[in-house]
């Protein structure tokens, strides 16, 4: 019997297709509604918690009034009203009153390296600290223009005559992002959490060990007692990141889950992770959302902060050209020869060139101990020879095209800590060869490479961040320069997370990296011999007892006029020893999308991280709705 596809079959097939489309549409709408219901449920849950908190606060306030209690400064600085407008928000308040000011839009940036973790204390790179700065808050903050200390979570503070006791009064209105209040107990917990040996925080413990105790004197009053006077005491106590006890205390019972975590981040700041325990580096992007309960007198300007991980520089520039990111940090050659002349690009970009006193430096760190044994770089003469083989001025002129300066030591030339009599060592092939000869290195088999007394060639791997054009150019430049003295460099570009593991394990010969700067640097973390152990930042194994004593004395000297000569003497020792070959300090060359308003260059650089309002986008220019 012949099969025929008739008109009825056509209508039947069409009916099936329509039914299938309706089913798919219905399923999609149900999913959308379910997502919306979930969001509403979360919002209702948060609002319910807020109402409970308000009721509790009202009940407590009524009880105090009925009992005749007086709310006061309770021993802290009574000259400051804890309910007054925090001066730390003065700049943000002024910006929020502009005619074109509007909340909304996203600020999208890019990181040049993947981030291993954003968990505070566990993380060790500058990228993670940028993200944390929007989520975590401290008692004090610096005014970005005057650089003077201002109260943030603290409304007032006072210092004892001997400079060892600090009492802070907390703002009663300050809350964490879940609506729970910030209290003195949270500040005490934050210190105890950092000092707990089971928590992986050796860098922080190196600083906070100066503190003898942190005690709550009341719900909103906390005392820091120092063991001895310390030049940076106010910064140390006032800058303590405040961790919520009700959130972080669980990790004291399971410290390894914290130490191995990738994305545990929760605080009182203007932004928050949507899920403070969920972020993973596999996502390739970090997103912070506006904290809807931010306690400050002004709310954050952007709805969302986004960082994309784009390791390739060409890809980052392409993303900026296409409007996929809002900020681009350029390399000197592309900036001077290409970008400034690119009229379509510059038409939608601001461009900034600046070298603040807080600018960091690039360096080569010479590992002096590997697998428990001294390396060739344990010999001061070898390290000094390495420095004489680096032509810093050529690097500034030819690679950086003049956008920078040769680095002398760990302190900026603009800093009072810097010893003004020190000058960058110039390239000197003869001195380098003589120092290497004194250290026992000669070209024994006439192959162009120096060998030690046992015939081992002077050849080593130089580790540096991959996908960074300037580091790559530097490595090739150094390879050619060192070859003139018979020293072989094997460039080893390395992925960032792998690099961090190499540093933790001290499993490298030499490493090329950079340190960020500060207004007054403390050398303890990087160069004191105590920091060679327990994942401290003296990962090159450097030790000089005279330097240790100078660092200790400088840290305990509160008077600036007495302290600065001590730092200068410390820099002279480092200059003589060359545990690092200090390379350069580079200008920041930054392009910013023109829809961003209130972009300023401050003493510490661009005001991009000023919170809660630094940059903003007027309503008619907003891109992300």
C-alpha positions in Angstrom: 0.0 0.0 0.0 1.4 3.4 -1.0 2.2 5.8 1.9 1.1 9.4 1.2 1.8 12.6 3.2 -1.6 14.4 3.0 -2.9 17.8 4.1 -4.0 16.4 7.4 -0.5 15.3 8.1 0.9 18.7 7.3 -1.6 20.3 9.8 -0.7 17.7 12.4 3.0 18.4 12.0 2.4 22.1 12.3 0.3 21.6 15.3 3.1 19.6 16.9 5.7 22.3 16.1 3.4 25.0 17.6 2.9 22.9 20.7 6.6 22.3 21.1 7.3 26.0 20.7 4.7 26.8 23.3 6.2 24.3 25.7 9.7 25.7 25.2 8.5 29.2 25.7 6.6 28.2 28.8 9.6 26.4 30.2 11.7 29.5 29.6 9.2 31.8 31.2 8.9 29.4 34.2 12.7 29.5 34.5 12.7 33.3 34.4 9.9 33.5 36.9 11.7 31.0 39.2 14.9 33.1 39.0 12.9 36.3 39.7 11.1 34.5 42.6 14.5 33.4 44.0 15.8 37.0 43.8 12.7 38.3 45.5 13.0 35.6 48.2 16.6 36.6 48.8 15.6 40.3 49.0 12.7 39.5 51.3 15.0 37.4 53.5 17.5 40.3 53.7 14.8 42.8 54.4 13.3 40.6 57.1 16.8 40.5 58.8 17.1 44.2 58.6 13.7 44.7 60.2 14.7 42.3 63.0 17.9 44.3 63.5 16.0 47.6 63.6 13.6 46.2 66.2 16.5 45.0 68.3 18.2 48.3 68.1 15.0 50.2 69.0 14.4 47.9 72.0 18.0 48.4 73.2 17.8 52.1 72.7 14.5 52.3 74.6 16.0 50.2 77.4 18.9 52.6 77.7 16.7 55.7 77.7 14.4 54.1 80.3 17.4 53.3 82.4 18.7 56.9 82.1 21.8 55.9 80.1 23.7 58.5 78.2 25.3 57.6 74.9 28.7 59.3 74.8 32.3 58.9 73.6 33.0 56.7 76.6 36.7 57.6 76.9 37.4 58.1 73.2 37.8 61.4 71.6 34.8 63.3 73.1 35.3 66.1 70.6 33.9 64.1 67.8 30.2 63.3 67.4 29.9 59.6 66.5 26.7 60.4 64.6 28.2 63.3 62.6 28.9 63.0 58.9 32.2 61.1 58.6 34.8 63.4 57.1 36.1 60.4 55.1 33.0 60.9 52.9 33.5 64.6 52.3 34.8 64.3 48.8 32.2 61.7 47.8 29.4 63.9 49.2 30.6 66.8 47.2 30.7 64.7 44.0 27.2 63.3 44.7 25.8 66.9 44.6 27.0 67.7 41.1 24.2 68.3 38.6 25.2 65.5 36.3 25.9 63.0 39.0 24.0 59.7 38.8 24.3 56.2 40.3 24.4 53.2 37.9 26.5 51.7 35.1 29.4 49.3 35.5 33.1 50.0 35.8 34.9 47.2 33.8 38.6 46.7 34.1 41.1 44.0 33.2 43.8 42.1 35.1 46.9 41.1 33.2 47.4 37.9 35.3 45.0 35.3 36.6 44.3 35.5 40.3 44.8 32.5 42.4 42.5 33.6 45.2 40.7 36.7 46.5 40.5 35.4 50.1 42.0 38.0 52.4 45.3 37.1 54.2 45.7 34.0 51.9 46.1 36.2 48.8 49.5 37.8 48.1 49.1 39.8 44.9 48.2 43.4 44.3 45.2 42.4 42.1 43.5 40.6 45.0 44.1 43.5 47.3 42.4 45.9 44.8 39.3 43.8 44.9 39.4 43.4 48.7 39.6 47.2 49.1 36.1 47.6 47.9 34.7 44.9 50.3 36.7 45.2 53.5 36.9 48.4 55.6 39.1 49.5 58.4 38.8 51.9 61.4 40.7 54.7 59.6 41.4 55.8 56.0 43.7 58.4 54.5 42.3 61.5 52.8 43.4 60.9 49.2 44.4 64.6 48.8 45.9 65.6 52.1 47.0 62.1 53.1 45.9 62.8 56.6 44.1 60.1 58.6 40.3 60.3 58.8 37.8 58.1 60.7 35.9 55.5 58.6 34.4 52.7 60.8 35.8 54.7 63.8 34.3 58.1 64.6 37.1 59.1 67.0 40.3 57.9 68.5 42.9 59.0 71.1 46.5 58.0 71.8 48.2 57.7 75.1 51.2 59.9 75.9 53.7 57.0 75.5 52.3 56.2 72.1 51.4 52.6 73.0 47.7 52.7 73.7 45.1 53.5 71.1 41.4 53.7 71.8 38.9 53.8 69.0 35.2 54.7 69.1 33.2 52.8 66.4 30.3 54.3 64.5 27.1 52.6 65.8 25.5 52.9 62.3 28.2 50.8 60.6 27.0 47.4 59.4 28.3 44.5 57.4 26.7 43.7 54.0 24.2 41.3 55.6 22.9 44.1 57.9 24.5 43.0 61.1 26.3 45.7 63.0 30.1 46.2 63.2 31.1 46.0 66.8 34.3 46.1 68.9 34.0 42.3 69.2 34.6 42.1 65.4 37.7 44.2 65.7 39.1 42.0 68.5 38.2 38.9 66.4 40.0 40.3 63.4 43.2 40.7 65.3 42.9 37.2 66.9 42.1 35.7 63.5 45.2 37.1 61.9 47.4 36.1 64.8 46.0 32.5 64.9 48.9 30.3 63.7 46.5 27.9 61.9 45.5 30.7 59.5 47.9 31.3 56.6 48.7 34.9 57.3 52.5 35.1 57.9 52.9 38.5 56.2 50.3 40.1 58.4 51.5 38.5 61.6 54.9 39.9 60.9 53.4 43.4 61.4 50.7 42.8 64.0 53.1 41.0 66.4 54.0 44.5 67.5 50.6 44.6 69.2 50.3 43.2 72.7 46.6 43.0 72.9 43.3 44.2 71.4 40.3 44.4 73.8 36.7 45.5 73.6 35.9 48.2 76.2 32.3 48.2 75.2 30.1 47.4 72.2 31.5 50.3 70.2 34.9 50.9 71.9 38.1 49.0 71.3 41.6 49.3 72.7 44.9 48.5 71.0 47.9 48.1 73.3 51.3 47.9 71.7 54.3 46.1 73.2 56.6 49.1 72.4 56.4 52.4 70.5 56.2 51.8 66.7 56.4 54.5 64.0 53.5 53.1 62.1 51.2 52.3 65.1 48.2 54.4 64.0 48.4 53.0 60.5 48.7 49.4 61.9 45.7 49.7 64.3 43.6 52.0 62.2 44.3 50.0 59.0 43.3 46.6 60.5 40.8 45.0 58.1 37.7 44.3 60.1 36.4 40.8 59.6 32.9 39.9 60.7 33.1 37.4 63.5 29.8 35.8 62.7 31.0 35.0 59.2 34.7 34.1 59.6 34.7 32.4 63.0 33.7 29.1 61.5 37.1 28.9 59.8 38.9 28.6 63.1 37.4 25.1 63.3 38.4 24.3 59.7 41.5 26.5 59.0 42.6 24.5 55.9 39.3 25.2 54.2 40.1 28.9 54.6 43.8 28.5 53.7 43.1 26.6 50.5 40.0 28.7 49.6 39.7 30.8 46.4 36.9 33.2 47.0 35.9 33.8 50.7 35.4 37.6 50.9 32.8 39.4 53.1 32.9 42.8 54.7 31.2 46.2 55.4 32.4 48.0 52.3 30.3 49.6 49.5 30.5 46.5 47.3 30.2 42.7 47.9 30.4 39.4 46.3 27.0 38.1 45.4 27.9 34.9 47.2 30.9 35.6 49.5 32.1 32.0 49.4 31.6 31.1 45.7 34.2 32.9 43.6 36.6 30.7 41.7 39.5 31.6 39.4 38.0 29.2 36.8 35.4 31.9 36.1 38.0 34.2 34.5 36.1 37.3 35.8 35.5 38.9 39.2 32.3 40.8 39.8 31.3 42.8 42.8 27.8 44.1 43.2 26.6 47.2 45.0 26.1 46.6 48.7 22.4 47.5 49.1 22.9 48.0 52.9 26.0 50.2 52.8 26.0 52.2 56.0 27.8 55.3 54.6 26.0 58.7 54.0 26.4 58.2 50.3 26.0 55.0 48.2 28.5 53.7 45.8 28.4 55.2 42.3 28.5 52.0 40.2 26.0 49.1 40.3 28.8 46.7 39.5 32.6 46.4 39.4 34.0 43.9 37.0 37.5 42.7 36.4 38.2 40.5 33.4 41.4 38.4 33.3 43.0 39.2 29.9 46.6 38.1 30.1 47.6 39.0 26.5 48.4 42.7 26.1 47.2 42.9 22.5 43.9 41.3 23.5 43.5 43.9 26.4 44.0 46.8 24.0 41.5 45.3 21.6 39.0 44.9 24.4 39.6 48.6 25.3 39.2 49.7 21.7 35.9 47.7 21.4 34.6 49.3 24.6 34.6 46.0 26.5 36.8 47.5 29.3 37.0 51.0 30.5 40.6 51.4 31.6 43.8 50.4 29.8 47.4 50.6 31.1 49.7 51.0 28.2 53.3 50.1 27.7 55.6 53.0 26.8 56.4 52.0 23.2 52.8 51.4 22.1 51.7 54.5 24.0 54.1 56.9 22.5 54.3 55.5 18.9 50.8 54.3 18.4 48.1 55.3 20.9 48.7 59.0 21.2 48.5 59.3 17.4 45.4 57.2 17.1 42.7 59.9 16.7 39.6 57.6 16.9 41.0 56.0 20.1 41.9 59.3 21.7 38.5 60.8 20.8 36.9 58.5 23.4 39.8 58.4 25.9 41.4 60.5 28.6 45.1 59.8 28.9 47.3 60.2 32.0 51.0 60.1 32.7 52.1 60.1 36.3 54.8 58.9 38.7 53.6 59.4 42.3 55.9 58.9 45.4 54.0 55.7 46.1 55.0 54.2 42.7 56.7 50.8 43.1 59.8 49.4 41.4 60.8 46.5 39.3 63.7 44.3 40.4 65.5 41.0 40.0 65.6 39.0 43.2 68.7 36.7 43.6 67.8 33.6 45.5 70.6 32.9 48.0 69.3 29.6 49.3 67.6 26.7 47.4 66.7 23.3 48.8 68.5 24.2 52.0 71.8 24.9 50.2 73.5 28.2 49.4 73.4 29.3 45.7 76.0 31.2 43.7 74.0 34.3 44.6 74.8 33.9 48.3 78.1 35.6 47.3 77.8 39.4 47.5 80.4 39.8 44.8 78.2 37.8 42.4 75.1 39.9 43.1 77.0 43.1 42.7 78.4 41.8 39.4 74.9 41.1 38.2 73.9 44.7 38.9 76.9 46.0 37.0 75.7 44.0 34.0 72.4 45.9 33.9 72.4 49.1 31.9 69.4 50.8 33.7 69.7 54.1 31.8 69.4 52.2 28.5 66.3 50.5 29.8 64.8 53.8 30.7 65.7 55.4 27.4 65.2 52.6 24.9 62.6 50.3 26.5 60.6 52.8 28.6 61.2 55.7 26.1 61.8 58.0 29.0 58.6 57.2 30.9 60.4 56.4 34.2 63.7 56.5 36.1 66.4 54.1 37.2 65.8 52.7 40.6 68.4 53.0 43.3 66.9 51.1 46.2 63.6 50.2 47.9 62.6 53.9 48.6 61.3 56.4 46.1 63.7 59.4 45.5 60.7 61.6 46.5 60.6 59.9 49.9 62.3 61.2 53.1 63.4 57.6 53.6 65.7 57.7 50.6 69.5 58.3 51.1 70.1 61.2 48.7 73.8 60.3 48.4 73.1 57.1 46.6 73.1 57.0 42.8 72.1 54.2 40.4 75.0 52.0 39.4 75.8 52.2 35.7 76.7 49.4 33.3 80.4 48.4 33.9 81.5 45.3 32.2 85.0 45.4 33.5 83.9 45.7 37.1 81.5 42.8 36.6 84.1 40.5 35.1 86.6 41.3 37.9 84.0 40.6 40.6 83.1 37.3 39.0 86.8 36.4 38.7 87.3 37.1 42.4 84.3 34.8 43.1 86.0 32.0 41.2 84.3 32.2 37.8 86.3 31.8 34.6 85.8 30.6 31.1 87.7 27.4 31.6 86.7 25.5 28.4 86.7 28.6 26.2 83.0 28.2 25.1 82.1 31.8 26.0 80.3 30.8 29.3 81.9 31.2 32.7 82.4 28.1 34.9 83.0 27.7 38.6 85.9 25.7 40.1 84.0 22.5 39.6 83.3 23.2 35.9 79.6 24.1 36.3 78.5 26.8 33.8 77.2 30.1 35.1 73.8 29.6 33.6 70.4 30.2 35.3 66.7 30.6 34.6 65.2 34.1 35.0 61.5 33.7 36.0 59.1 36.5 35.1 55.3 37.0 34.4 54.3 35.6 31.1 52.2 37.6 28.5 53.8 40.9 29.6 55.5 42.6 26.7 57.8 44.8 28.9 59.0 41.9 31.1 59.7 39.9 27.9 61.6 42.7 26.3 63.6 43.2 29.5 64.5 39.6 29.8 65.8 39.5 26.2 67.7 42.7 26.8 69.3 41.3 30.0 70.1 38.0 28.2 72.2 39.9 25.6 73.8 42.1 28.3 74.8 39.3 30.6 76.2 37.2 27.7 78.9 39.9 27.2 80.4 38.7 30.6 79.9 35.0 29.9 76.8 34.6 32.0 73.9 32.8 30.4 70.3 33.8 31.2 67.5 31.4 30.2 64.3 33.4 30.1 61.4 31.6 31.8 58.0 33.3 31.3 55.7 31.8 33.9 51.9 31.8 34.6 51.1 33.9 37.7 49.7 31.2 39.9 52.7 29.0 39.2 55.0 31.9 40.0 53.4 32.4 43.4 54.0 28.7 44.1 57.6 29.1 43.2 57.9 32.0 45.6 56.3 30.1 48.4 58.6 27.1 47.9 61.6 29.4 47.1 62.2 27.1 44.1 63.8 29.5 41.6 67.3 30.9 40.8 66.4 34.5 40.0 63.0 36.2 39.6 62.0 39.5 37.9 59.0 41.1 39.6 57.8 44.4 41.1 56.8 45.7 44.5 54.1 48.4 44.9 55.1 51.4 46.9 53.7 53.2 50.0 54.0 56.6 51.7 56.5 55.3 54.2 57.7 51.8 53.5 58.6 49.2 56.2 61.5 47.0 55.1 60.8 44.3 57.7 58.5 42.2 55.5 60.9 42.0 52.6 64.4 42.2 53.9 64.5 41.2 57.6 66.0 37.7 58.1 63.0 36.6 60.2 60.9 36.8 57.1 62.8 34.0 55.3 60.6 31.4 57.0 56.9 30.5 57.0 56.0 32.0 53.5 57.4 35.4 54.5 58.2 37.8 51.7 62.0 37.5 52.1 61.8 34.6 49.6 65.3 35.2 48.4 66.8 34.0 51.7 68.7 37.3 52.4 70.2 37.9 55.8 72.2 40.8 57.3 72.2 41.2 61.0 73.2 44.8 60.9 70.3 45.6 58.6 68.0 43.6 60.9 69.0 45.8 63.9 68.5 49.0 61.9 65.1 47.9 60.7 64.1 47.1 64.2 65.4 50.4 65.6 63.7 52.4 62.8 60.4 50.7 63.4 60.5 51.5 67.2 61.5 55.2 66.6 58.4 57.3 66.6 60.1 60.7 66.1 60.3 61.2 62.3 63.5 63.3 62.5 65.3 60.5 64.3 63.7 57.7 62.2 64.5 58.9 58.7 68.3 58.7 59.1 67.9 55.1 60.2 65.9 54.2 57.1 68.6 55.9 55.0 71.3 53.9 56.6 69.3 50.7 56.0 69.0 51.6 52.3 72.7 52.1 52.2 73.3 48.5 53.4 70.9 47.2 50.8 72.6 49.3 48.2 76.0 47.7 49.2 74.6 44.2 49.4 72.4 44.1 46.3 70.0 41.3 47.4 67.9 42.7 44.6 69.1 44.4 41.5 66.8 47.4 41.5 65.8 48.1 37.9 63.4 50.9 37.3 60.4 52.9 38.5 57.9 53.5 35.7 55.3 56.1 35.0 51.7 54.9 34.8 50.4 55.5 31.3 46.6 55.1 31.5 43.7 55.5 29.1 40.2 56.0 30.5 36.9 55.9 28.7 35.5 59.5 28.4 32.1 58.5 29.8 33.9 58.3 33.2 33.6 61.5 35.1 35.5 62.9 38.1 38.8 61.3 37.0 41.7 62.8 38.9 45.4 62.3 39.5 45.9 62.4 43.2 49.2 62.2 45.2 48.8 58.4 45.2 47.7 58.1 41.6 44.3 58.0 39.9 41.3 58.2 42.1 39.7 55.0 40.6 39.7 53.2 44.0 38.3 56.1 46.0 35.2 54.8 47.7 32.3 54.9 47.8 32.4 57.5 45.0 35.4 58.1 42.9 34.4 58.0 39.3 30.8 58.1 38.0 28.9 58.1 34.7 26.1 60.6 34.1 22.7 59.0 33.3 22.6 59.9 29.6 26.1 58.3 29.1 25.5 55.1 31.0 26.2 51.9 29.1 25.0 49.0 31.3 21.4 49.3 32.5 
